[in-house]
Amino acid sequence: MTTVLIADDQPMQRFGFRMLLESQDDMTVVGEAGNGNEAVHLVARHHPDVVLMDIRMPGLDGIEATRRIIASGARTRILIVTTFDLDAYAYDGLRAGASGFLVKDALPEELLAGIRAVAAGDAVVAPTLTRRLLDAYVHHLPVVPGAPAASDPRITALTEREREILTVIGQGWSNTEIAARLHLAESTVKTHVTRILAKTGARDRVQAVILAYDTRLVTPM
């Protein structure tokens, strides 16, 4: 059973989400929050698998709430719900540690599939879309002049092959594309990706893309 917390300042929006989620045999809503502070508090209390996190909420917004939840070490995954698929808020949500985002007018089946994917440890945002976001807002990325990517402690433990695969993940390649272009079995690629996430501490593929930008393995188009 996937447990979900709904964080949105609009009561009718929360009601709609609750009705949809509780119509599913494999989902249950463990709480509702009207602002970011409530979301952080309820995550600490209920430890939900997934939070549906609105961005624009009074007081503590969804971005800062996401940052605090991730920083607390909670295993809860965050699915940002935003109005536009390529705005700075969606970018900031991913940078804060969210596992993906959906637009508010997504079809019900898309929302449910997104929640299930995030709960299973997958990223909801396609790697190519993540790259478009980062290319659009790359000026926000921290820059350390003269620091080579190889010296970043987050990737020093990677093998040469793992670093190569992290680079192409950052370029938006899927596992199937990586397997075909690097002449590897897809199962081998999946093993490499799992090891990359474990060694770098990246929570999912979205965070791996961000890491590839942070360490300058990938530069903007």
Steps between C-alpha positions, in 0.01 A plus 500: 500500500642837396442771760460855370497843663329781309648849545297771327352826626178453302246285692314401184823393333585284804149354494532411133838333553368307802195371311718383213765334715258327734319349202813289447550168679874558540498856637391671819516865608658539844459876533444839341704818543401852406853642510863395508537502877209262539647276230836475679325426830270236354784326316685466831186356658371267230809417288302480174647335194418799278407865548301679231656842554350821367753778451309819565381475860482767772780526754747224427468417131527159340862546393628571851275229644652252252850613597428449870340160453796375295750651746329319788606168351141388444454226243187679378511594135366829372291546188471869418170618352545818299306713253759503220736222400798726436501775761761597753290352779515153347875541460539607863289206613731254329804676643343476845484121468162422345480179300301665224210725418167501324286783374174560686286422196656157453253224425397288800678195361818706458485615861443146628779362282729776627429418863559129442824568314634730773398253772693229315813716495477618142506858376186640346666763282649375175879552490474713185247729668724527806781607273282767340425632847864512598604660172235767555611579855864396501608848614375397845752216522792545737823562312844434644749664261775269391375198692509195271205262514729212588587662834140518624469261796158383385645332192856406594388148591353437156677278251579636157201315355268625775613856439435455129149372571430782747600745227258360245224477762554873541468538123155344516573148376264223610631159611402357162696771316801453728497126437479541122758777464754358744445139386391376842219275617214703646526298821865607525400863457242467778767355728733790421222753567421337835866516600529862388202600713640312801852641469395861440210507744261608225145402595387429145572567134384861517753572773765320293435741211537795736824351634638472146440874460635589843825319430522638146497157340224657289483861385201691361404454137 
